[in-house]
Amino acid sequence: MTIFICLDDADGLAFNHRRQSRDRVLCEHIAALSQKGVLRMNTSSFPLFSGINAPNICAEDDFMQHAQPNDFCFLECADPTPYLGFASCLTVFRWNRRYPADLHFSVPECWKKVRETEFEGSSHPTITQEDYVKCEN
């Protein structure tokens, strides 16, 4: 499975159980990256994708319990650490800003960055995409 998460410059993931920010172009980008599989997300994330052609979205409150090896999972407001053992890829989208945060996540050392790209968002001039794979033992 591939896990998608969004982080700020201080590795902030969420504040007061809510997302730090959102960006329409980022959602379109995630939909495009996941078009060959199921894109799983929480029901609270689903409205971010309204108006985006993504018939592969499956929104459930317990979506991670149903994730399959070829699925794409968009995690907001939850620590991805418990699910990393099931993932083969981790994609981090960085807001390139610092927001208030009380939930943080740092990519563990056992994950290797294989690619970094940037694109322009709708509300963020630059969003950085970092793609990671598990290191071989």
Order of alpha helices (4+ residues) and beta strands (2+ residues): beta-beta-beta-alpha-beta-beta-beta-beta-beta-beta-beta
